[in-house]
Amino acid sequence: MIFNLSQEVQNLHQNGHGADGVKRATLHRNDGAIYVLLAMDAGSHMREHQAKAWVSVQCLEGEVLFPVENQEHVLHPGEMLLLEPGQRHSLSAKVQSALLLTLVKSDSDE
């Protein structure tokens, strides 16, 4: 499987549907992982939440403020953040941004 992420991001920004300026598209799902593309409008925000899975967050475009527990990170294109299962986090796009999330089932989910 090959995905043209630049094209997918452009399409999601232009045609995607989502609440509060955050648009989501699941690119692929299998038994062990889910691959999700997020397109965020400038100033959009996702409130604090957590996932049961390991999560890698790759910044494809823009600049995203990413508080994790009590530490703030700013992701830029080409950077990746890795979250352990259960880590509380939120995110805010400083400018129009796109992220690729990979949620990987943890051993405790089996």
N, C-alpha and C positions, 0 to 999 in steps of 0.2 A: 504494500500500500504506500502510495506517495501522496502527500498533501502539499500544495503550494500555500504555505502559511501567509505570505504577503497577500495573495489573492483572497484567501479565506478571511483575513482580517478586514480587507477593504470591503468585501461583501457584507460582513457582519456589521461594520460601522454604518454602511449605507442602507441595508435592508433588514437588519436584525430587529428583534423585538425584545424588550426587557424593561424592567421597572427601574426608575430613578437613574437612567443613563447608563445602566450596566446591561450589556447584551451577552448572552451565552449561546454557545453551540457545542454539542457533544460531537467530537470528530470520530471517536471510536470507543467501543466498550468491549472488553473481553472478560474472562473469568478472573483475571488478576489485576486489571487496571482500567481506569477511565481517563480519557484524554479530552479536556475541555478547553475551548478557546473563549476568552473573555475580551470584549471590546468595551472600553469605558470612555464616556464623554468627560471632557475637562470638568473638574469639580465634583464628579460623581463619587459615591461612597458606598461601601458595603459595611454594615455594622459588625461588631465583634461576633465571632462564631468559632466553631472548631469542627474538625473532621475526625472520624474514627480511623482513617487511613493515613499512611505516609503521603505527603503532598510535596511535589516539586513545583515551584512557581518560576517560570522563565519569562522575563520581560522581553517582548518582541518590539515594542515601540512605546515612546512616551516616557513618563516619569511617574512612579507610583510610590506613595508613602505607605509603608507596611509595618504598623506596630505589631509586635509579637510579644505577648505577655507584657513585660515592662520595658521593652527595648524597641526603639524605632529604627527602621531600616528604610532606605530609599533605593528602589530598584530602577535601573536604567537598562536600555537595550543591551542584550548580551549577558546580563547578570541573572543568576538563579538563586533562589532561596529554598531551603529544604526544611520542612516542618515535620516534626514527629507527630504520631497520632495523639489527639487530644490537646495540642497546643492552641491556645486561644489567640486569635488574630483578627485584624480588620484591615481594610485597605481604602485608600483615597487616591484618585487620579489627579495629579497636579495639572496635567495637560491631556489631550486625547491620547489614550494608551491602549495597549493590547498585551495580554498575558496568555501563556499556554500553561495550563494546570495539568499535572499528571497525578492522579490519585492511585496509589498502589496499596492493595490489600495487605494488612499487617498479619503476622503469624497468629496473633490472638484472635483474628476474625475467622479463622478456620474452624 
